[in-house]
Structure formats: structure tokens, C-alpha cells
């Protein structure tokens, strides 16, 4: 097997190199159903600071939103377009916005739109299919959701995702939350978002923060790196806390971005200081062109073990999880491994889940000096 780009002694990526990669990725994205590059002005300011400090575009925040060499070249066995198989779990034909994997929870894809696009997004295939759709049919989708929930009394939680629900207009967001809050069987409404790190002003627009607080939602952020928490993001979190919102976080373990136990501990500690409870670190799904972000199971487990051994319980209580068509599972559900075949067998809720591990030859660790170029401050 040829060595991956990540393992070669190659020159750092210059801005000119990055521009060429971006153009090549644009062509690949169209052919392979990947999300196009999309970055907010707010996030670009962070990227400019990272470039000024490092002198190249291989820093962690650049890798989150711009393609790397490895993103374009590295492929791993077992990659598929939609590993979690959202389509198979959609409620019915014509109801693509409703996904149900659990008896008591339903996912509502309120919009296909995000403030910006993460290179590691696991829902690329589904969202590229929906991406041209404007949520003009939101009321129809919402009516279908309400009907679906009312028909099944076992459902007690609705999770708003997408896309990013915070890209909805204030009026649309309030309409959705008001309708759901009126359903007596629901004990919880969850909203998943990365708007805080990409465009914190979304929370001020039409006072969406107050709308979320009135609906008493659980707000789950997806902050993947401590340098995404700047002063403005920290201030926004303090405001959300002051409104009484319950703030949580979950994020993927990403090679070259945060694959270091010390970095993870620093990140979770910083979140805790801002009253954000980190509930899980999850492995990126083995979808097409995801090898640049994934870790092999041996190294992923070793990082998780170091995190557990070196931190107090309020940090190491964070779960290490995986996703699948049958729902989320944990490393504790590992049954066996076939190292020759490069696969692992997990068993959860009575079902076997075959997971294709990342080959060790592809698993070049991120450099802590680059991933933490600013230090732990």
C-alpha cells in the first residue's frame, strides 16, 4: 500500500496550495455528493489568525472547513455514502425530514441549510440531495412531524437537527418550537447546532436565544476544538446560561484536529468553565472520503484511556460513542475484532454492527504542536 499523504514528509500547505486544493475539491464535491466549501466571515477571522501564527493552512481550524491533501487522496476500506443510513430510518416516503431510530425519540431535519460546512460532516450524502431545497414547506414538514408524534405515544423527545435549526428565521424557529411544546407527551426538545462557533450573531437575530429559552430546550453544541471558543463565543454561552438554557456539547475525535488526550482534556475543561456539559466524543463515520479525519480503533481507545486515567470524573465521564443505522453504540459493545480483515464486530440492542477499522498505515497522528499552536490558554 502506498503511504498516505499524511505520512509523507511534505511541505506545509501554503495559501496558494490551499487555493488549488479548494478548486480540486469543488470538482470532487460535485462528482461524489460532498458538501461544497462554505465558511462564514466570523470563522474566517479565526483562520486568518491561525495562518498568521503557523504560516500554513494545516492548522486544526483550517482542516475543519477546508480540504486537506489527505481529504482528497486517502481512502479506507468499507467507506459508504451514508453509514448511518438515514434514508432507511425516515418515517415514510415524502417525509424525508423525519428520522426515527429509537422508540422514544425522533429526529426532525428542520432545514438542510448550515451556517458553514464542516469537512467531516457525516450527513453529506443526504444533505447534498436536500441542499437545493428552501424550507418553504416547513409548515408541511412540521404538520407531518406532529402527526407522526401524536400517532405514537412512546415518543417523548424531538431532536431538531439538519442542517442547522439556528439558520431558520426567528419566526420559523418559534413556530416549530411552539407547536412542539404544545404536545403534552413530549418531555424534551433538543436542538443541535454549530451556529455558535460559525456565527454567534444568529442567537441575537430576532432574539433566538430567548425563543429557545421560552421553549425550555436542551441546546447541544458541536464545538470540536478549544480554539473555536473565542471571547465572543464565550460571551454568547454566558448569555445563554443567564437565560436558563441547558447547554451541552458533543464532538467527533478528528485526526489532525483534536486527536490528543491533553487537548481533549483542555477542551472539555474549558467547556465546563462555561457551564457546558460535554456528553460524548464520537468516532467519525466511515463515509466516502472520511479517512483524513478518522482514527484507528487502537489509537482511539488509547487516547480515550489516557483521558480517563488522567482527568477527574467530570471530564472523563464523557462517553466514547459510534453511530450506526441501529443507533449509537459504545466501545463497551465491542465483541470481537478480525485484524486480518480490518473489521470489528459490535453488538448493541441484540443487533450485530460490522465496523471497518481505519488501516494503521493511514492513521498518522496529528501534531500537538500544530493542533495547540496557541497553547492551552
N, C-alpha and C positions, 0 to 999 in steps of 0.2 A: 504493500500500500504506500502511495506517495505521502510524504509528510504534509500535513495541512499548513495553510498559510500562517496559522497561529504559532506553529512550531519552528518556523524558519527564521533565521537571523536576517530580517529585512529591515529596511529603513523605516522610521516612523512615517505615518501618513501626513503629508503636507496638505495645506488647503487646496492646492492645485490637484493633488491626487484625489482628495475627497470630492472635488467637483466632478472629476471623471467617474469616480465610483457612484456618485449620485445619479449621473446620467445613465450609466450602465444599469443601475438598479431600477430606474424608471422603466427601462425596456423589459427587464426581467419581471417587474411587478405586473405589467400588463399581461405578459405571457403566462405567468404562474399564479395569478389570482392572489397577489400580495397587496397590502395597503400601500398607497403612494406616500411619499415623504410629505409630512405636514408638521410644521413647528411654529409655535406662537412667538411673537416678539418678546414676551416676558421670558420665555425659556432661552431664546437666542442670547439674551444678555448674560445668562449663566454660561452658555457655550463660549461666548467671547472671552470671558474671564478665564475659563479653563484653557482655551487655546493660548491666551497670553502667558499663562503660567507654564504650560507644558511645551509649547512650541509645535504641537502637532494635534491631530484630531483623533487620537486613540484613547482619550480620556473617557471615564465612565459615563458622563452625561452625553457626550457625543455618540457613544455606542448605543445609548437608549433610543435616539431618534434618527441617527444617520447610519447607513450601511457601512460595515467594515469589510476588509478584504475577505475575511473568513465567512462573512454572511453570504458573499457571492459564490464562494468556491467550496466550502465544506459541506458535505452531505453525509448522513449517517443511515445505516440500515433501519428499516422499519418506519421511515418517515411517511406520513399520510397528510392529506389536505386538512382533515378535521378529526383529530384524535378523540375528542370528547363526543363527537357525533351529535352535535346539537340538533341537526335536522331530524334524526331518529327520535328525539325526545320532544319534538314540537307537538303541541296539543292535537292539531289536525290540519289537514290541507286548508290553506287560506288563513291559517293562524300562526304565521311564522314568528310572531312576536312573543309567543308563549312557549316556554320550555319547562318541562317537568321531569325531574329525575327522582325526586323524593315524594313520599306520600303526603308530607305535611308542608312542603314548600313549593313555590312556583316562581320561575324567573320570567320577568317581563322585559323584553328588549324595547324600551320606550322609543329609542331612536338609533339609527345606525351611525350618527354623527359623533365624532370626538373633537375635543379642542385641538389635539395634536395626535400624531400616530406613533405608537411605540413599535420599534422594530421587532420586538419579541412577542407581540400580541398573538394570543392563541386562537383568536376568533377571526383571523384574517380571511379565510375562505368564505365564511358566512357573511361577514361584513362587506367584502368586495361585491358579493352578489346583491346586497341590500343598499350599497353605498350611494347609488344614484337616487334613492328614494327619499323624498322630503316627507317628514312625518305629518303630511296633510291629512292622513287618515288616522291620526292619533285617536280621535274620539271613537272611531270604529274599532280600533285595536283595544282601546280601554273598555268598551262595551263587551267585547269578546272575552276579555280578561275577567271582568266582573261576573259574567255568565259562567265562565269556567270555574271560578272560585265558589260561587254560590251553589253550583251543582255538586260540589264535593266538600262536605263539612269537615273532612280530615285536614284540609288546607288551613293552616293558621299563620302562615307568613308569605308575604310577597316581596321579592327581591327585584329592585329596579336596576337594570344594567343596560348594556347596549354594545356599542356606542357608549356615550356618557350622558346620563339623565340631566346633568347640570348644564348641558348645552340647550335644553329646552327653554323656551321663553318662560318668564315668571308666571304668566297666566296659564300656560300649558302645564307647567310643573305643579302649580297649585290645584288645577283641575284634576290631575291624576291623583294627587295625594288626598284631596278632599273626598274623592269618590271611594278610594280605598279605605280611608279612615272611617267611613260610614258603614263598612262591612263589620258587623259585630263578631264574626267568627275569627277575624284577624287579631292576633295578639302582637304582631310585629311587622313593621315595614322597614326594609333595609334598602339603602341607596349606596351603590358602589360607584366610585368616581376617581379620576385622576385630574379633575379640573383644578384642584387646589395648587398643584405644582406647575401646571401649564398656564393657568390663567385665573389666579385667585380673585380677580375682579368679577368673575362670574357670580360669586357669592353675594356681592354687593348689588349687582344688577337686579333692579326690581325687588331688592331685599330678599333674595332667595334664601339666605340664611334664616331669616325669620319665618319664611314659609316652611322650611324643613323643621324648624323648632316647633311650630304650631302643630305639625303632624306627628311630632314626637318620634322621628325616625331614628334608626341606628345608621350612622354615617360611616361607611367603610372606605377609607382612602387606600390608594395603592402607591404609596411612597416607597420607591425602590432603592434609594441611596441617600445618605445623610446630607449630601450637598444639594439635594433638591429642597431642603428646608432652609431657606434664606430668612432674613428678617421679616419680609412681607408675608411669607407663608406662615412663619411662627405667629405673627400678629393676627392673621386670619384664624389660626387654630385657637388662639386665646379668645377671640371674639365668639367663635362657635361654642367654646366651652362656657363662656359667660351667658350664652343664651340657653344653656342647659342641655345642649345636644350631647349624645353619647358618641364619642369618636373612637373608631377602631382603625386598624391598618392590617393589610396583608400584602405580601410582595413575593416575587419569584427570586430564587437563587440564580444569579446570572453570571456566567463566566466572563471575566474581564470587566465586570461592573461592580460586583459585591461578593465574589467568591473567596471570602477570607473571614475566619471566625472573629478576629478582633474588630474588623469593620462591622460585622453584623451586630456584635455586642454594642459598639458605639452607636450604631443606628437605632437599635431598639431602646437603648438608654436615653437617647435624645428624644425619641417619640414619647417615652414615659414622662420625661421632664415637662412635656407639653400636654400631659394628660391624655395621651393617645395610647390605647391598649393594642399592642401588636398580637394578633391572634394566630397567624401562621406565616411560615415561609414555605413556598411551594415550588416543586420542580417544574421547569418549563415543559410543555407538552412536546412530544416528538413529531411535530408537524413539519411540512416541507420547508427547507432552508432554515431550520432552527438550530442546527448543530453548533453554530457560532456562539450560542448562549448556554447550551446545556452542559451539565457536569455528569461524569460517570458516577454510578451509584457508590462505588468505593470511596471516591473523594467527597461526594456529597454527604455520605454518612459520617465520614471522618470529621468534616467541618462541623456538622451538627453535634457530634460527640464532644469536640473541643469547646463548642459554645456551651453545651450543657455542663461540662466539667469545670468551666472557668467563670461562671456567672451565677448570681443569685436566682432564686426561683421566679422572681417577677420578670426576669429576662428569659431564662431557659424554659419556662412554661410554654413558650411559643412552639406550636406543633409544626412538624415537618410533614407536608402532605403532597399528594399527587392527585390528578384528576383523571377521570375516565368516563366512558359512556354510562357506567353504572353509578357514577357519583364519586365523591372524594374518598381516598383511602390513604393510609399512613404507612410508614416504614415498618411498623409493628405487624402489618398484614403480609409481610414477605414470607412466602412458603418455601421457595427453592430458587436456585439460580443455575442456569446452564451457561457456564462461562465460554464453552466452545462455540455455542450458538449465539452468544451475546444477548441472552434474554433472561428475564426474571419473572417468576410467577408470584403474583399476589392473590390473596383470596379475601374477599370482603362481602359481607351480607350474603354468604353462600354462593358467590359467583367468582369464577377464576378470571383474572385480568393478566394478560400477557403483555409485558413491558419490554421494549427493545432498549437495551442499555447503550449509552454512548461509548464507542470504542476508545480504549485508553490512548491510542495514538492521536486521537483528536482532542483529548482533554488537556490542553495546555493551560495551566493556571494563570489567572490574572496576576499582574504585578502589583503588590500592595503599595509600592511607592508611587505608582501611577493612579491606582484607584483611590488612594488617600493623599493626593498631591497637596492638599491644603492642610493636612494633618488632622488630628482629632480635636477640632476646636469648634 
